Amino acid sequence: MTTDTVGGVWTYSCSLASSLAAAGAHLTLATMGPSARADQREMLHGSGVRLIETDLALEWQDPEGRDLLNATRVLLGLEARFRPDIVHLNNFREATLSWRAPTVLVAHSCVNSWALACRDTTWLGEPRWARYTERVAAALNSTQAWVCPSRSFHDDIMEIYRPRSPGAVIWNGITAGDLSTRKQELIFAAGRLWDHAKNIGVLAAAAPDLDWPVQVAGPAEADPSVGVTWLGQLPHSALRGHLQRAAIFASPALYEPFGLSVLEAAAAGCALVLSDIPTFRELWSGAALFFHPCDSQALHRALAELCADDLERARLQRAAYERSLTYSLSRTTGAYLKLYEGLLAANRTTPQAGQIEVRA
């Protein structure tokens, strides 16, 4: 299984790989991009998952494909070394390599859908991004199966790249949350300040004069607002601790193919205040308050009213938690195992019943 250490893909990969290993699979997790931090490696401690760090370029950081030959050498070398039954790719272009094993490509995000959601498309006509688009389309048509974490994002991929096969939707999942921690009068959010898609500036504009403090976790060069306490990059364990204590979680995102931080907040019993985008409507309709992502005043009103309304806040906390149980890690793991086993059967490599062993 390939992964990267930037954003939610790492959390997804660690959770799924650990769950697959617990189910009896033998996993090798190969990183792309920056090496994992110590706190990120700790997320795999005791899981039985083998971690290999390659330092290969992430495709969105290398749209011209200058590192592709090197990636071919390294990744196909890993396949020759470990001889996996399934190659699970959490990025696009490597699906075009000459793999011996069946491949599953999971589309977590892409530059084109990001640009469309953020209404920042003028640069997509540059030759390097046209080449990127060609490689993503080729990847979708090269893999034996491709997956998206939401129906909304699946529809975006279909519209942008027109792949020959329809793909599948497998929601991301996490383990059930713990509601034992007492909630505090605190509004919490998570997002990279430099990523326009996270739209954290709208939350910063909404924060002044709220009765409750607003805290944001994520990398940033400086505190973006006097109304927000910027916590910087947090280890995943610390992030979950903040979610356990926060009464409200806010996400003003313009673009989220799934939104693992929202799911983790719901599992921690936070009331959700979310931007009105298709993914959040798909996953959280009836279990969250929604606002227009460009309207900081609407966000301020929603947060202020929720801070003051104990009954409505408790109702939303319960609704979010109950909805989070729909997105369980066991359900996600079972869906991927079923997909893997189907590919193995199609390739005439499935052992006899009761003896299936998946190496991803």
C-alpha positions in Angstrom: 0.0 0.0 0.0 1.3 3.4 -0.9 0.6 6.5 1.2 1.8 10.0 1.9 2.3 11.9 5.1 0.5 15.1 4.1 -3.0 15.4 5.4 -5.7 12.8 5.9 -4.2 10.2 3.6 -1.8 9.2 6.3 -4.6 8.8 8.9 -6.7 6.8 6.4 -3.7 4.5 5.5 -2.6 3.8 9.0 -6.2 3.0 10.2 -7.0 0.8 7.2 -3.6 -1.0 7.2 -3.8 -1.7 10.9 -7.3 -3.0 10.6 -6.4 -5.2 7.6 -3.4 -6.5 9.5 -5.7 -7.4 12.5 -7.8 -9.3 10.0 -4.8 -11.4 9.0 -3.4 -9.5 6.1 0.3 -8.9 5.7 0.9 -5.2 5.0 3.8 -3.2 3.6 3.1 0.6 3.7 5.4 2.6 1.4 5.4 6.4 1.9 5.6 9.0 -0.9 6.8 12.5 -0.2 8.1 13.7 3.2 9.2 11.1 5.7 6.8 10.3 8.5 7.3 12.2 11.7 7.9 10.3 14.9 4.3 10.9 16.1 3.0 9.7 12.7 5.1 6.5 13.0 3.7 6.0 16.4 0.2 5.5 14.9 1.5 2.2 13.5 3.1 1.0 16.7 2.1 -2.6 17.5 0.0 -3.0 14.3 2.3 -5.4 12.5 2.4 -3.2 9.5 5.8 -2.9 7.8 6.7 0.8 7.0 9.1 1.7 4.2 9.9 5.4 3.5 10.9 6.1 -0.2 11.1 9.9 -0.3 9.6 9.8 -3.8 7.9 13.0 -5.1 4.2 13.4 -4.6 2.5 13.7 -8.0 0.9 17.1 -7.3 4.4 18.4 -6.4 5.9 16.9 -9.6 3.2 17.5 -12.3 5.8 17.1 -15.1 6.6 13.6 -13.9 10.3 14.1 -13.5 10.5 11.6 -10.7 8.4 9.0 -12.5 11.3 6.9 -13.7 12.8 6.8 -10.2 9.4 5.9 -8.8 9.1 3.1 -11.3 12.4 1.7 -10.2 11.7 2.0 -6.5 8.1 0.8 -6.4 8.5 -2.1 -8.8 11.6 -3.1 -6.9 9.4 -3.3 -3.7 6.9 -5.4 -5.6 9.6 -7.8 -6.7 11.0 -7.9 -3.1 7.7 -8.6 -1.3 5.5 -10.2 -4.1 2.2 -8.8 -2.9 -1.1 -10.3 -3.9 -2.7 -6.8 -4.2 -1.1 -3.4 -4.8 -3.2 -0.7 -3.1 -2.3 2.8 -4.4 -3.4 6.0 -2.6 -2.2 8.1 -5.5 -2.9 8.2 -9.2 0.0 8.0 -11.6 1.7 4.9 -10.2 -1.3 2.9 -11.4 0.2 3.2 -14.9 3.3 1.2 -13.9 3.7 -2.4 -15.1 2.6 -4.1 -11.9 2.4 -7.9 -11.7 -0.3 -7.9 -9.0 -3.8 -6.5 -9.4 -4.0 -2.8 -8.4 -6.6 -0.8 -6.5 -6.4 3.0 -6.9 -8.1 5.1 -4.2 -8.7 8.7 -5.3 -8.5 10.9 -2.2 -8.3 14.2 -4.0 -7.0 15.7 -7.3 -5.6 19.0 -8.4 -8.4 19.6 -11.0 -11.3 19.0 -8.5 -9.5 21.1 -5.9 -9.1 24.0 -8.4 -12.8 23.8 -9.5 -14.0 23.8 -5.9 -11.7 26.8 -5.0 -12.6 28.6 -8.2 -8.9 28.9 -9.0 -8.5 27.3 -12.5 -6.5 29.8 -14.6 -3.3 27.9 -14.1 -4.7 24.5 -15.1 -4.0 25.3 -18.8 -0.2 25.3 -18.2 1.5 22.4 -20.0 2.7 20.8 -16.8 -0.9 20.6 -15.4 -2.2 19.3 -18.7 0.4 16.5 -18.4 -0.8 15.9 -14.8 -4.4 15.6 -16.0 -3.4 13.1 -18.8 -1.6 10.9 -16.2 -4.5 10.9 -13.8 -6.9 9.9 -16.6 -4.4 7.2 -17.7 -4.1 5.9 -14.2 -7.9 5.5 -13.8 -8.0 3.5 -17.0 -5.0 1.4 -16.1 -6.0 0.1 -12.6 -8.2 -3.0 -12.1 -10.4 -1.1 -9.7 -10.7 2.5 -8.5 -12.4 3.8 -5.4 -13.6 7.2 -4.0 -14.4 7.9 -0.3 -17.7 9.7 -1.2 -20.3 9.7 -3.9 -19.9 13.4 -4.4 -16.2 13.1 -5.1 -16.8 10.0 -7.3 -19.1 12.1 -9.5 -16.4 14.8 -9.7 -13.9 12.3 -10.9 -16.3 10.9 -13.5 -17.1 14.3 -14.8 -13.5 15.5 -15.0 -11.6 12.4 -16.3 -14.3 10.3 -17.9 -12.8 7.0 -16.9 -13.9 3.8 -18.8 -15.0 2.0 -15.6 -17.5 3.5 -13.1 -15.4 2.9 -10.0 -16.7 2.3 -6.5 -17.5 4.3 -3.4 -16.2 3.1 -0.1 -16.7 5.5 2.8 -13.7 6.0 5.1 -14.1 4.7 8.6 -12.7 5.0 12.1 -13.2 3.1 15.4 -16.1 4.2 17.6 -15.4 7.3 19.6 -15.3 7.7 23.4 -17.8 10.1 25.0 -16.5 9.8 28.5 -14.6 13.2 28.5 -16.6 16.2 29.7 -17.1 18.8 27.1 -15.8 22.3 27.5 -17.0 25.6 26.1 -14.7 25.5 23.1 -15.0 25.7 19.3 -12.3 23.7 17.5 -11.2 23.3 13.9 -8.4 21.7 12.0 -6.8 22.8 8.7 -3.7 24.0 6.9 -3.8 27.8 6.7 -1.9 27.8 3.4 -4.5 25.5 1.8 -7.2 27.6 0.2 -9.5 24.6 0.2 -9.6 24.6 4.0 -10.9 28.1 4.0 -9.8 28.8 7.5 -9.8 32.5 6.9 -13.6 32.5 7.0 -13.5 31.0 10.5 -10.9 33.6 11.6 -13.3 36.3 10.3 -16.2 34.8 12.2 -14.4 34.3 15.5 -14.2 37.8 17.0 -16.9 38.5 19.6 -17.9 34.9 20.1 -18.5 34.0 23.7 -16.4 30.9 23.4 -12.7 30.6 22.4 -11.8 29.3 18.9 -8.8 27.0 18.5 -7.4 25.7 15.2 -4.9 22.9 14.8 -2.7 22.8 11.7 0.5 24.1 10.1 0.8 27.9 9.8 3.5 30.5 9.7 1.7 32.8 12.2 -1.5 33.1 14.1 -4.1 34.2 11.4 -6.4 36.2 13.7 -6.7 37.8 17.1 -9.9 35.9 17.5 -8.3 32.5 17.0 -5.8 30.5 19.0 -3.6 28.7 16.5 -2.2 25.5 17.9 0.1 24.6 15.0 0.8 21.0 13.9 -0.4 18.5 16.5 0.3 14.8 16.8 -2.8 12.8 16.0 -3.2 11.7 19.6 -3.2 15.3 20.8 -5.6 16.3 18.1 -8.0 13.6 19.3 -7.7 14.9 22.8 -8.8 18.4 21.7 -11.7 16.9 19.9 -12.7 15.0 23.0 -12.9 18.3 25.0 -14.4 20.6 22.3 -18.2 21.0 22.4 -18.3 22.3 18.8 -16.3 21.5 15.6 -16.4 23.9 12.7 -15.2 23.2 9.1 -15.6 26.0 6.5 -13.9 23.9 3.8 -14.5 24.7 0.1 -13.3 21.3 -0.9 -13.4 18.0 1.0 -13.5 14.6 -0.9 -14.4 13.1 2.5 -13.2 15.0 5.6 -11.7 12.6 8.2 -11.3 15.4 10.7 -15.1 15.9 10.6 -15.7 12.2 11.2 -13.2 12.2 14.1 -15.0 15.2 15.6 -18.4 13.5 15.3 -17.0 10.4 16.9 -15.8 12.5 19.8 -19.3 13.9 20.3 -18.8 17.4 18.9 -21.7 19.3 17.4 -20.8 20.0 13.8 -21.0 23.3 12.0 -20.1 22.7 8.4 -19.8 24.5 5.1 -22.6 23.7 2.7 -20.7 21.6 0.1 -21.9 18.4 -1.6 -19.6 16.0 0.3 -20.7 17.3 3.7 -24.4 17.3 2.7 -24.0 13.7 1.5 -22.3 12.5 4.7 -23.8 14.7 7.5 -27.2 15.9 6.3 -29.5 15.9 9.4 -26.6 15.7 11.8 -25.0 19.1 11.4 -25.6 22.8 10.9 -24.7 24.1 7.4 -23.6 27.6 6.3 -22.4 29.1 3.0 -18.6 28.7 3.0 -18.0 32.3 1.9 -20.3 33.9 4.5 -18.4 34.5 7.7 -21.3 36.4 9.2 -23.6 33.3 8.8 -20.9 31.2 10.4 -20.6 33.7 13.3 -24.4 33.6 13.8 -24.5 29.7 13.7 -21.7 29.4 16.2 -23.0 32.1 18.5 -26.5 30.6 18.6 -25.1 27.1 19.2 -22.9 28.3 22.1 -26.0 29.8 23.7 -28.4 26.9 23.1 -27.6 23.9 25.4 -30.4 21.7 24.1 -29.7 22.2 20.4 -26.0 21.7 21.0 -26.7 18.4 22.9 -29.0 17.3 20.1 -26.4 17.9 17.4 -23.7 16.3 19.4 -25.8 13.1 19.8 -26.8 13.2 16.1 -23.2 13.6 14.9 -22.0 10.7 17.2 -24.8 8.4 16.0 -24.0 9.2 12.3 -20.3 8.6 12.9 -21.2 5.0 13.8 -22.3 4.6 10.1 -18.7 5.2 9.1 -17.1 2.4 11.0 -13.6 1.1 10.4 -14.9 -2.5 10.4 -17.3 -1.7 7.6 -14.6 0.1 5.6 -12.2 -2.8 6.1 -14.8 -5.4 5.1 -15.5 -3.5 1.9 -11.9 -3.4 0.9 -11.4 -7.1 1.7 -14.3 -7.9 -0.5 -12.9 -5.8 -3.3 -9.4 -7.4 -2.9 -10.9 -10.9 -2.9 -12.9 -10.1 -6.0 -9.8 -9.0 -7.9 -7.9 -12.1 -6.7 -10.8 -14.3 -7.9 -10.8 -12.5 -11.3 -7.1 -13.2 -11.6 -7.5 -16.8 -10.7 -5.2 -16.5 -7.6 -7.7 -16.9 -4.8 -6.8 -19.8 -2.4 -9.4 -22.3 -1.3 -12.3 -21.0 0.8 -11.2 -20.3 4.3 -7.5 -19.8 3.3 -7.6 -16.3 1.8 -4.5 -14.3 2.6 -4.2 -10.7 1.3 -0.9 -8.9 1.2 -1.4 -5.2 0.3 
